[in-house]
Amino acid sequence: FDTSAAHCAAALVSGDRVLAARAEEMGRGQAERLMPMLVEMLTAEGATWRDLGAIGVGIGPGNFTGVRISVAAARGLALGLGIPAIGASGFDAGAHGQPRPLWIAIEAPRGMVYLQRHGADSAGAPELRPVAATDGLDAPLRWLSDLAPATLATNIAHIARDRRHLPQPRPAPLYLRPADAAPMREAPLVLLP
């Protein structure tokens, strides 16, 4: 599942078969919608939480709050179910199943773009560049925003399937820039005796 943008998206796969894939566009409310959506998908397929072998989760980059929602949910479910949670970046999900070499672009604020080059066997480090820097790249460019959210969730599920037997760190948000929030500039509170 993924909540890193203005959507709540999830997919259920078994081997190479996609059993269900769903996405709902939403600017807010992912925290309230994610778990009911997952339960609805499992129920529609006659499955339960115990039928899951791994959980794949989108780790960003994206909306700070949205990324934290999905990562926290995945870690909690994995701990409770005793199964691995595997994080997949938007770059990995965008490149999944695509011919290489390839650049993946994810829109960033203020006229910028996150870019990552995927070669035959590995991926470079993500970079933050001006949007104009997407001209003249040495390989085809794929914008993650061109990928439907349900397809994004399906790619994350396939990545989790492929990596579930490999040692994995716990999923953690992929932040490529600091938060926009600034510390308070008011005088600190004074506690009275």
PAGU-966283 format. One record per residue (C-alpha): residue number from 0; residue in three letters; x, y, z. Coordinates in Angstrom, 2 decimals, m for minus. Example, Ala and Ser with C-alpha at 12.3 -4.5 7.8 and 13.67 -1.06 7.14 Angstrom:
BEGIN
resi 0 resn ALA east 12.30 north m4.50 up 7.80
resi 1 resn SER east 13.67 north m1.06 up 7.14
END
This chain:
BEGIN
resi 0 resn PHE east 0.00 north 0.00 up 0.00
resi 1 resn ASP east 0.96 north 3.61 up m0.45
resi 2 resn THR east m0.24 north 6.95 up 0.94
resi 3 resn SER east 2.71 north 9.12 up m0.11
resi 4 resn ALA east 0.62 north 11.43 up m2.32
resi 5 resn ALA east m3.00 north 12.58 up m2.52
resi 6 resn HIS east m4.25 north 9.01 up m2.63
resi 7 resn CYS east m4.77 north 5.85 up m0.63
resi 8 resn ALA east m3.71 north 2.90 up m2.79
resi 9 resn ALA east m3.40 north m0.82 up m2.11
resi 10 resn ALA east m2.90 north m4.06 up m4.00
resi 11 resn LEU east m3.08 north m7.73 up m3.13
resi 12 resn VAL east m0.93 north m10.12 up m5.12
resi 13 resn SER east m0.33 north m13.86 up m5.05
resi 14 resn GLY east 2.71 north m14.88 up m7.04
resi 15 resn ASP east 2.41 north m13.07 up m10.35
resi 16 resn ARG east m1.38 north m12.71 up m10.10
resi 17 resn VAL east m2.91 north m9.41 up m9.04
resi 18 resn LEU east m5.92 north m10.38 up m6.94
resi 19 resn ALA east m7.03 north m6.81 up m6.27
resi 20 resn ALA east m5.78 north m3.28 up m6.79
resi 21 resn ARG east m7.57 north m0.18 up m5.63
resi 22 resn ALA east m6.87 north 3.52 up m5.23
resi 23 resn GLU east m8.89 north 6.43 up m3.94
resi 24 resn GLU east m7.87 north 10.01 up m4.62
resi 25 resn MET east m7.89 north 12.08 up m1.45
resi 26 resn GLY east m6.08 north 15.14 up m0.21
resi 27 resn ARG east m6.72 north 14.19 up 3.41
resi 28 resn GLY east m8.02 north 11.23 up 5.37
resi 29 resn GLN east m5.53 north 8.53 up 4.38
resi 30 resn ALA east m5.00 north 7.57 up 8.05
resi 31 resn GLU east m8.72 north 6.95 up 8.50
resi 32 resn ARG east m9.21 north 5.19 up 5.16
resi 33 resn LEU east m6.16 north 2.91 up 4.85
resi 34 resn MET east m7.10 north 0.11 up 7.26
resi 35 resn PRO east m10.77 north m0.13 up 6.17
resi 36 resn MET east m9.59 north m0.26 up 2.54
resi 37 resn LEU east m7.20 north m3.13 up 3.35
resi 38 resn VAL east m9.92 north m5.04 up 5.23
resi 39 resn GLU east m12.34 north m4.54 up 2.32
resi 40 resn MET east m9.78 north m5.89 up m0.16
resi 41 resn LEU east m8.97 north m8.94 up 1.96
resi 42 resn THR east m12.65 north m9.68 up 2.59
resi 43 resn ALA east m13.54 north m9.36 up m1.11
resi 44 resn GLU east m10.87 north m11.95 up m1.91
resi 45 resn GLY east m11.92 north m14.31 up 0.92
resi 46 resn ALA east m8.62 north m13.73 up 2.69
resi 47 resn THR east m7.59 north m12.71 up 6.21
resi 48 resn TRP east m4.58 north m10.93 up 7.65
resi 49 resn ARG east m3.04 north m14.33 up 8.47
resi 50 resn ASP east m2.99 north m15.21 up 4.75
resi 51 resn LEU east m0.41 north m12.50 up 4.07
resi 52 resn GLY east 3.22 north m13.54 up 3.60
resi 53 resn ALA east 4.70 north m10.04 up 3.48
resi 54 resn ILE east 3.67 north m6.41 up 3.45
resi 55 resn GLY east 4.97 north m3.95 up 0.88
resi 56 resn VAL east 4.83 north m0.27 up 1.66
resi 57 resn GLY east 5.63 north 2.91 up m0.24
resi 58 resn ILE east 8.29 north 4.85 up 1.67
resi 59 resn GLY east 8.33 north 8.01 up m0.44
resi 60 resn PRO east 9.52 north 10.48 up m1.32
resi 61 resn GLY east 6.24 north 12.27 up m1.00
resi 62 resn ASN east 3.97 north 13.96 up 1.47
resi 63 resn PHE east 5.65 north 13.78 up 4.89
resi 64 resn THR east 2.46 north 12.88 up 6.76
resi 65 resn GLY east 1.30 north 10.42 up 4.11
resi 66 resn VAL east 4.61 north 8.57 up 4.12
resi 67 resn ARG east 4.56 north 8.30 up 7.91
resi 68 resn ILE east 0.98 north 6.94 up 7.82
resi 69 resn SER east 1.80 north 4.03 up 5.53
resi 70 resn VAL east 5.18 north 3.23 up 7.10
resi 71 resn ALA east 3.70 north 3.16 up 10.62
resi 72 resn ALA east 0.80 north 0.98 up 9.48
resi 73 resn ALA east 3.14 north m1.47 up 7.72
resi 74 resn ARG east 5.48 north m1.73 up 10.69
resi 75 resn GLY east 2.59 north m2.28 up 13.08
resi 76 resn LEU east 0.95 north m4.93 up 10.90
resi 77 resn ALA east 4.24 north m6.73 up 10.31
resi 78 resn LEU east 4.99 north m6.82 up 14.03
resi 79 resn GLY east 1.51 north m8.05 up 14.90
resi 80 resn LEU east 1.40 north m10.67 up 12.15
resi 81 resn GLY east 5.02 north m11.82 up 12.43
resi 82 resn ILE east 5.72 north m11.22 up 8.73
resi 83 resn PRO east 8.23 north m8.98 up 6.97
resi 84 resn ALA east 7.41 north m5.42 up 5.96
resi 85 resn ILE east 9.37 north m4.34 up 2.90
resi 86 resn GLY east 9.73 north m0.70 up 1.97
resi 87 resn ALA east 9.85 north 0.35 up m1.68
resi 88 resn SER east 10.63 north 3.86 up m2.83
resi 89 resn GLY east 8.61 north 5.60 up m5.50
resi 90 resn PHE east 11.74 north 5.37 up m7.65
resi 91 resn ASP east 11.84 north 1.58 up m7.33
resi 92 resn ALA east 8.10 north 1.26 up m7.92
resi 93 resn GLY east 8.28 north 3.50 up m11.00
resi 94 resn ALA east 11.18 north 1.51 up m12.45
resi 95 resn HIS east 9.70 north m1.92 up m11.66
resi 96 resn GLY east 9.39 north m4.00 up m14.83
resi 97 resn GLN east 10.76 north m1.25 up m17.10
resi 98 resn PRO east 13.68 north m1.60 up m19.53
resi 99 resn ARG east 16.94 north m0.11 up m18.27
resi 100 resn PRO east 18.65 north 2.33 up m18.25
resi 101 resn LEU east 15.88 north 4.64 up m17.13
resi 102 resn TRP east 15.42 north 7.85 up m15.14
resi 103 resn ILE east 12.52 north 8.09 up m12.68
resi 104 resn ALA east 11.25 north 11.59 up m11.88
resi 105 resn ILE east 9.08 north 12.54 up m8.92
resi 106 resn GLU east 7.66 north 16.04 up m8.71
resi 107 resn ALA east 9.01 north 18.16 up m5.85
resi 108 resn PRO east 7.93 north 21.55 up m4.54
resi 109 resn ARG east 9.11 north 24.91 up m5.88
resi 110 resn GLY east 9.82 north 23.93 up m9.51
resi 111 resn MET east 12.12 north 21.08 up m8.54
resi 112 resn VAL east 12.14 north 17.36 up m9.31
resi 113 resn TYR east 13.60 north 14.30 up m7.59
resi 114 resn LEU east 15.52 north 12.17 up m10.10
resi 115 resn GLN east 17.08 north 8.75 up m9.87
resi 116 resn ARG east 18.86 north 6.83 up m12.62
resi 117 resn HIS east 18.26 north 3.09 up m12.79
resi 118 resn GLY east 20.94 north 1.15 up m14.65
resi 119 resn ALA east 21.00 north m2.49 up m15.66
resi 120 resn ASP east 21.95 north m3.75 up m12.18
resi 121 resn SER east 21.70 north m0.81 up m9.78
resi 122 resn ALA east 20.27 north 2.60 up m9.12
resi 123 resn GLY east 22.11 north 5.83 up m8.49
resi 124 resn ALA east 21.49 north 8.12 up m5.55
resi 125 resn PRO east 18.34 north 10.26 up m5.73
resi 126 resn GLU east 19.00 north 13.88 up m6.67
resi 127 resn LEU east 17.03 north 17.11 up m6.34
resi 128 resn ARG east 17.23 north 19.21 up m9.50
resi 129 resn PRO east 15.30 north 21.98 up m11.25
resi 130 resn VAL east 12.59 north 20.64 up m13.59
resi 131 resn ALA east 14.54 north 22.07 up m16.55
resi 132 resn ALA east 17.30 north 19.55 up m15.74
resi 133 resn THR east 15.10 north 16.74 up m17.07
resi 134 resn ASP east 15.94 north 17.79 up m20.64
resi 135 resn GLY east 18.83 north 15.97 up m22.30
resi 136 resn LEU east 19.17 north 13.03 up m19.89
resi 137 resn ASP east 21.20 north 10.05 up m21.11
resi 138 resn ALA east 18.27 north 7.60 up m20.84
resi 139 resn PRO east 14.46 north 7.67 up m21.12
resi 140 resn LEU east 12.56 north 9.54 up m18.40
resi 141 resn ARG east 9.46 north 8.22 up m16.63
resi 142 resn TRP east 7.42 north 10.49 up m14.38
resi 143 resn LEU east 5.97 north 8.68 up m11.37
resi 144 resn SER east 2.87 north 10.89 up m11.67
resi 145 resn ASP east 2.11 north 9.12 up m15.00
resi 146 resn LEU east 1.68 north 5.86 up m13.08
resi 147 resn ALA east m1.83 north 5.25 up m11.74
resi 148 resn PRO east m1.85 north 4.95 up m7.92
resi 149 resn ALA east m3.29 north 1.39 up m8.12
resi 150 resn THR east m0.41 north 0.43 up m10.43
resi 151 resn LEU east 2.04 north 2.03 up m8.01
resi 152 resn ALA east 0.62 north m0.12 up m5.19
resi 153 resn THR east 0.78 north m3.21 up m7.41
resi 154 resn ASN east 4.44 north m2.55 up m8.22
resi 155 resn ILE east 5.18 north m2.11 up m4.50
resi 156 resn ALA east 3.48 north m5.47 up m3.83
resi 157 resn HIS east 5.57 north m7.17 up m6.53
resi 158 resn ILE east 8.76 north m5.66 up m5.09
resi 159 resn ALA east 7.80 north m6.97 up m1.63
resi 160 resn ARG east 7.13 north m10.41 up m3.11
resi 161 resn ASP east 10.56 north m10.42 up m4.78
resi 162 resn ARG east 12.44 north m9.20 up m1.68
resi 163 resn ARG east 10.56 north m11.03 up 1.09
resi 164 resn HIS east 13.25 north m13.70 up 1.54
resi 165 resn LEU east 16.13 north m11.21 up 1.61
resi 166 resn PRO east 17.31 north m9.52 up 4.81
resi 167 resn GLN east 15.45 north m6.20 up 4.98
resi 168 resn PRO east 15.68 north m3.27 up 7.37
resi 169 resn ARG east 12.41 north m2.09 up 8.85
resi 170 resn PRO east 10.72 north 0.29 up 6.41
resi 171 resn ALA east 11.56 north 3.91 up 7.08
resi 172 resn PRO east 10.41 north 7.09 up 5.34
resi 173 resn LEU east 12.61 north 8.29 up 2.47
resi 174 resn TYR east 12.98 north 12.02 up 2.98
resi 175 resn LEU east 15.08 north 13.84 up 0.41
resi 176 resn ARG east 14.71 north 17.32 up 1.85
resi 177 resn PRO east 14.07 north 18.79 up 5.29
resi 178 resn ALA east 10.55 north 19.49 up 6.50
resi 179 resn ASP east 8.91 north 22.77 up 5.50
resi 180 resn ALA east 7.83 north 23.36 up 9.10
resi 181 resn ALA east 9.86 north 25.89 up 11.04
resi 182 resn PRO east 10.41 north 25.93 up 14.79
resi 183 resn MET east 8.27 north 28.31 up 16.80
resi 184 resn ARG east 9.73 north 31.78 up 17.09
resi 185 resn GLU east 7.73 north 32.78 up 20.12
resi 186 resn ALA east 9.26 north 32.91 up 23.56
resi 187 resn PRO east 9.26 north 29.51 up 25.26
resi 188 resn LEU east 6.63 north 28.75 up 27.87
resi 189 resn VAL east 7.56 north 29.51 up 31.46
resi 190 resn LEU east 6.39 north 27.04 up 34.08
resi 191 resn LEU east 5.17 north 28.67 up 37.27
resi 192 resn PRO east 5.90 north 27.04 up 40.63
END
